[in-house]
Amino acid sequence: MMWEYGMGWGWGWFGMILFWLVPILLIAVGLKYFFGGGGRPSPGARDASQGALDVLEKRYARGEIDHEEFLKKRDDLKRG
């Protein structure tokens, strides 16, 4: 019989897939970690700065800070 030789369709194929899949995935994860996503801020960081900007705008609207301080802090948040 032909199926008695080679890998057949049992664990041999599954093992071969794992043999290639695991290193490829490890390399892909390593590259993603190393290159980091192109220098873009993560969505969590963007949400945090947007939340801080909202707080700053509310403080300005209530009159707690003047226009000059608002502009300076807004620019700092957008840069950071």
OpenMM code with the backbone's topology and positions (N, CA, C; nanometers):
from openmm import Vec3, app, unit

residues = "MET MET TRP GLU TYR GLY MET GLY TRP GLY TRP GLY TRP PHE GLY MET ILE LEU PHE TRP LEU VAL PRO ILE LEU LEU ILE ALA VAL GLY LEU LYS TYR PHE PHE GLY GLY GLY GLY ARG PRO SER PRO GLY ALA ARG ASP ALA SER GLN GLY ALA LEU ASP VAL LEU GLU LYS ARG TYR ALA ARG GLY GLU ILE ASP HIS GLU GLU PHE LEU LYS LYS ARG ASP ASP LEU LYS ARG GLY".split()
positions = [
    Vec3(0.0827, -0.1190, 0.0000),
    Vec3(0.0000, 0.0000, 0.0000),
    Vec3(0.0871, 0.1253, 0.0000),
    Vec3(0.0365, 0.2257, -0.0616),
    Vec3(0.1109, 0.3492, -0.0737),
    Vec3(0.1075, 0.4320, 0.0556),
    Vec3(0.0029, 0.4207, 0.1348),
    Vec3(-0.0112, 0.5031, 0.2548),
    Vec3(0.0801, 0.4579, 0.3686),
    Vec3(0.1404, 0.3455, 0.3557),
    Vec3(0.2263, 0.2950, 0.4617),
    Vec3(0.3605, 0.3675, 0.4645),
    Vec3(0.3936, 0.4329, 0.3581),
    Vec3(0.5214, 0.5022, 0.3503),
    Vec3(0.4992, 0.6530, 0.3574),
    Vec3(0.5956, 0.7233, 0.4051),
    Vec3(0.5854, 0.8696, 0.4110),
    Vec3(0.5016, 0.9150, 0.5288),
    Vec3(0.4474, 1.0347, 0.5177),
    Vec3(0.3778, 1.0955, 0.6297),
    Vec3(0.2300, 1.0609, 0.6331),
    Vec3(0.1706, 1.0243, 0.5240),
    Vec3(0.0290, 0.9904, 0.5243),
    Vec3(-0.0565, 1.1116, 0.5559),
    Vec3(-0.1753, 1.0894, 0.6124),
    Vec3(-0.2659, 1.1993, 0.6433),
    Vec3(-0.2903, 1.2117, 0.7929),
    Vec3(-0.2130, 1.1465, 0.8741),
    Vec3(-0.2337, 1.1480, 1.0188),
    Vec3(-0.1572, 1.2608, 1.0858),
    Vec3(-0.0904, 1.2277, 1.1931),
    Vec3(-0.0153, 1.3275, 1.2711),
    Vec3(0.1017, 1.3849, 1.1935),
    Vec3(0.1440, 1.3165, 1.0933),
    Vec3(0.2573, 1.3644, 1.0147),
    Vec3(0.2309, 1.5002, 0.9518),
    Vec3(0.1160, 1.5166, 0.8902),
    Vec3(0.0814, 1.6458, 0.8292),
    Vec3(0.0618, 1.7524, 0.9350),
    Vec3(-0.0029, 1.7156, 1.0439),
    Vec3(-0.0246, 1.8115, 1.1533),
    Vec3(0.1093, 1.8567, 1.2125),
    Vec3(0.1978, 1.7609, 1.2308),
    Vec3(0.3305, 1.7932, 1.2828),
    Vec3(0.4087, 1.8825, 1.1888),
    Vec3(0.3972, 1.8558, 1.0595),
    Vec3(0.4687, 1.9382, 0.9625),
    Vec3(0.4131, 2.0811, 0.9610),
    Vec3(0.2815, 2.0938, 0.9716),
    Vec3(0.2208, 2.2277, 0.9757),
    Vec3(0.2694, 2.3023, 1.0988),
    Vec3(0.2678, 2.2367, 1.2131),
    Vec3(0.3178, 2.3017, 1.3349),
    Vec3(0.4653, 2.3362, 1.3242),
    Vec3(0.5406, 2.2453, 1.2625),
    Vec3(0.6840, 2.2682, 1.2463),
    Vec3(0.7114, 2.3984, 1.1719),
    Vec3(0.6302, 2.4314, 1.0726),
    Vec3(0.6497, 2.5544, 0.9958),
    Vec3(0.5716, 2.6721, 1.0523),
    Vec3(0.4551, 2.6474, 1.1063),
    Vec3(0.3696, 2.7554, 1.1542),
    Vec3(0.4265, 2.8245, 1.2785),
    Vec3(0.4747, 2.7460, 1.3718),
    Vec3(0.5257, 2.8049, 1.4965),
    Vec3(0.6434, 2.8994, 1.4711),
    Vec3(0.7469, 2.8598, 1.3988),
    Vec3(0.8569, 2.9554, 1.3748),
    Vec3(0.8133, 3.0783, 1.2947),
    Vec3(0.7241, 3.0583, 1.1975),
    Vec3(0.6785, 3.1730, 1.1181),
    Vec3(0.6033, 3.2718, 1.2060),
    Vec3(0.5161, 3.2215, 1.2935),
    Vec3(0.4431, 3.3105, 1.3843),
    Vec3(0.5371, 3.3795, 1.4826),
    Vec3(0.6355, 3.3076, 1.5324),
    Vec3(0.7325, 3.3694, 1.6235),
    Vec3(0.8106, 3.4808, 1.5545),
    Vec3(0.8493, 3.4585, 1.4310),
    Vec3(0.9203, 3.5622, 1.3562),
    Vec3(0.8294, 3.6827, 1.3334),
    Vec3(0.7026, 3.6576, 1.2973),
    Vec3(0.6092, 3.7680, 1.2724),
    Vec3(0.5864, 3.8495, 1.3998),
    Vec3(0.5690, 3.7824, 1.5118),
    Vec3(0.5489, 3.8537, 1.6384),
    Vec3(0.6749, 3.9310, 1.6755),
    Vec3(0.7900, 3.8710, 1.6528),
    Vec3(0.9158, 3.9402, 1.6815),
    Vec3(0.9333, 4.0654, 1.5968),
    Vec3(0.8996, 4.0563, 1.4688),
    Vec3(0.9102, 4.1738, 1.3822),
    Vec3(0.8123, 4.2820, 1.4243),
    Vec3(0.6907, 4.2427, 1.4600),
    Vec3(0.5902, 4.3397, 1.5057),
    Vec3(0.6383, 4.4091, 1.6327),
    Vec3(0.6954, 4.3316, 1.7238),
    Vec3(0.7465, 4.3891, 1.8480),
    Vec3(0.8661, 4.4802, 1.8207),
    Vec3(0.9545, 4.4367, 1.7334),
    Vec3(1.0755, 4.5134, 1.7054),
    Vec3(1.0449, 4.6437, 1.6333),
    Vec3(0.9616, 4.6378, 1.5318),
    Vec3(0.9317, 4.7581, 1.4552),
    Vec3(0.8170, 4.8367, 1.5145),
    Vec3(0.7418, 4.7799, 1.6033),
    Vec3(0.6398, 4.8496, 1.6808),
    Vec3(0.5226, 4.9051, 1.6047),
    Vec3(0.4834, 4.8998, 1.4984),
    Vec3(0.3622, 4.9576, 1.4429),
    Vec3(0.3864, 5.0894, 1.3730),
    Vec3(0.5066, 5.1202, 1.3325),
    Vec3(0.5324, 5.2376, 1.2519),
    Vec3(0.5410, 5.3675, 1.3280),
    Vec3(0.5616, 5.3645, 1.4576),
    Vec3(0.5757, 5.4870, 1.5340),
    Vec3(0.4449, 5.5575, 1.5626),
    Vec3(0.3343, 5.4939, 1.5315),
    Vec3(0.2048, 5.5540, 1.5628),
    Vec3(0.1739, 5.5302, 1.7085),
    Vec3(0.1103, 5.6259, 1.7742),
    Vec3(0.0714, 5.6011, 1.9130),
    Vec3(-0.0364, 5.4956, 1.9186),
    Vec3(-0.0369, 5.4217, 2.0262),
    Vec3(-0.1385, 5.3183, 2.0414),
    Vec3(-0.2741, 5.3834, 2.0649),
    Vec3(-0.3830, 5.3149, 2.0343),
    Vec3(-0.5162, 5.3738, 2.0549),
    Vec3(-0.5401, 5.4149, 2.1993),
    Vec3(-0.4853, 5.3399, 2.2935),
    Vec3(-0.5020, 5.3758, 2.4344),
    Vec3(-0.4365, 5.5090, 2.4675),
    Vec3(-0.3191, 5.5339, 2.4121),
    Vec3(-0.2508, 5.6607, 2.4361),
    Vec3(-0.3284, 5.7762, 2.3741),
    Vec3(-0.3845, 5.7530, 2.2564),
    Vec3(-0.4614, 5.8573, 2.1901),
    Vec3(-0.5869, 5.8893, 2.2714),
    Vec3(-0.6538, 5.7870, 2.3244),
    Vec3(-0.7724, 5.8082, 2.4057),
    Vec3(-0.7394, 5.8857, 2.5323),
    Vec3(-0.6255, 5.8546, 2.5935),
    Vec3(-0.5865, 5.9235, 2.7159),
    Vec3(-0.5591, 6.0705, 2.6883),
    Vec3(-0.4889, 6.1017, 2.5786),
    Vec3(-0.4607, 6.2419, 2.5488),
    Vec3(-0.5886, 6.3159, 2.5110),
    Vec3(-0.6810, 6.2479, 2.4430),
    Vec3(-0.8088, 6.3111, 2.4092),
    Vec3(-0.8874, 6.3397, 2.5366),
    Vec3(-0.8837, 6.2478, 2.6332),
    Vec3(-0.9513, 6.2701, 2.7609),
    Vec3(-0.8920, 6.3891, 2.8347),
    Vec3(-0.7599, 6.4006, 2.8313),
    Vec3(-0.6937, 6.5128, 2.8961),
    Vec3(-0.7293, 6.6441, 2.8270),
    Vec3(-0.7404, 6.6408, 2.6956),
    Vec3(-0.7785, 6.7603, 2.6202),
    Vec3(-0.9216, 6.8017, 2.6544),
    Vec3(-1.0099, 6.7036, 2.6706),
    Vec3(-1.1479, 6.7345, 2.7106),
    Vec3(-1.1516, 6.8022, 2.8472),
    Vec3(-1.0736, 6.7506, 2.9403),
    Vec3(-1.0674, 6.8108, 3.0746),
    Vec3(-1.0139, 6.9530, 3.0651),
    Vec3(-0.9112, 6.9711, 2.9843),
    Vec3(-0.8525, 7.1043, 2.9679),
    Vec3(-0.9548, 7.2023, 2.9098),
    Vec3(-1.0293, 7.1582, 2.8096),
    Vec3(-1.1309, 7.2453, 2.7492),
    Vec3(-1.2407, 7.2811, 2.8498),
    Vec3(-1.2784, 7.1867, 2.9335),
    Vec3(-1.3806, 7.2139, 3.0353),
    Vec3(-1.3287, 7.3138, 3.1389),
    Vec3(-1.2017, 7.2992, 3.1782),
    Vec3(-1.1434, 7.3943, 3.2739),
    Vec3(-1.1387, 7.5353, 3.2152),
    Vec3(-1.1057, 7.5434, 3.0868),
    Vec3(-1.1027, 7.6735, 3.0192),
    Vec3(-1.2440, 7.7325, 3.0101),
    Vec3(-1.3412, 7.6473, 2.9789),
    Vec3(-1.4794, 7.6943, 2.9677),
    Vec3(-1.5335, 7.7439, 3.1020),
    Vec3(-1.4905, 7.6811, 3.2110),
    Vec3(-1.5351, 7.7249, 3.3445),
    Vec3(-1.4584, 7.8472, 3.3936),
    Vec3(-1.3528, 7.8845, 3.3228),
    Vec3(-1.2752, 8.0023, 3.3616),
    Vec3(-1.1664, 7.9728, 3.4629),
    Vec3(-1.1334, 7.8469, 3.4827),
    Vec3(-1.0292, 7.8103, 3.5793),
    Vec3(-0.8892, 7.8451, 3.5283),
    Vec3(-0.8708, 7.8473, 3.3972),
    Vec3(-0.7424, 7.8837, 3.3385),
    Vec3(-0.7665, 7.9895, 3.2315),
    Vec3(-0.6636, 8.0724, 3.2082),
    Vec3(-0.6792, 8.1764, 3.1065),
    Vec3(-0.6422, 8.1224, 2.9681),
    Vec3(-0.6596, 8.2058, 2.8673),
    Vec3(-0.6405, 8.1648, 2.7284),
    Vec3(-0.4959, 8.1234, 2.7012),
    Vec3(-0.4013, 8.1989, 2.7557),
    Vec3(-0.2603, 8.1688, 2.7335),
    Vec3(-0.2232, 8.0315, 2.7903),
    Vec3(-0.2672, 8.0050, 2.9113),
    Vec3(-0.2378, 7.8770, 2.9752),
    Vec3(-0.3068, 7.7620, 2.8986),
    Vec3(-0.4292, 7.7868, 2.8523),
    Vec3(-0.5010, 7.6860, 2.7753),
    Vec3(-0.4233, 7.6490, 2.6482),
    Vec3(-0.3778, 7.7511, 2.5745),
    Vec3(-0.3044, 7.7254, 2.4504),
    Vec3(-0.1745, 7.6503, 2.4760),
    Vec3(-0.1028, 7.6898, 2.5810),
    Vec3(0.0243, 7.6237, 2.6130),
    Vec3(0.0009, 7.4766, 2.6481),
    Vec3(-0.0959, 7.4505, 2.7338),
    Vec3(-0.1223, 7.3128, 2.7748),
    Vec3(-0.1788, 7.2289, 2.6595),
    Vec3(-0.2612, 7.2885, 2.5757),
    Vec3(-0.3155, 7.2180, 2.4609),
    Vec3(-0.2027, 7.1764, 2.3655),
    Vec3(-0.1095, 7.2690, 2.3416),
    Vec3(0.0029, 7.2373, 2.2537),
    Vec3(0.0891, 7.1258, 2.3141),
    Vec3(0.1079, 7.1305, 2.4463),
    Vec3(0.1855, 7.0256, 2.5132),
    Vec3(0.1169, 6.8894, 2.4980),
    Vec3(-0.0145, 6.8865, 2.5128),
    Vec3(-0.0868, 6.7602, 2.4994),
    Vec3(-0.0818, 6.7074, 2.3565),
    Vec3(-0.0909, 6.7945, 2.2597),
    Vec3(-0.0900, 6.7485, 2.1203),
    Vec3(0.0482, 6.6998, 2.0787),
    Vec3(0.1519, 6.7550, 2.1366),
    Vec3(0.2884, 6.7111, 2.1057),
    Vec3(0.3208, 6.5785, 2.1710),
    Vec3(0.2696, 6.5576, 2.2905),
    Vec3(0.3102, 6.4472, 2.3742),
    Vec3(0.2601, 6.3155, 2.3444),
] * unit.nanometer
topology = app.Topology()
chain = topology.addChain("A")
for resn in residues:
    res = topology.addResidue(resn, chain)
    for name in ("N", "CA", "C"):
        topology.addAtom(name, app.Element.getBySymbol(name[0]), res)
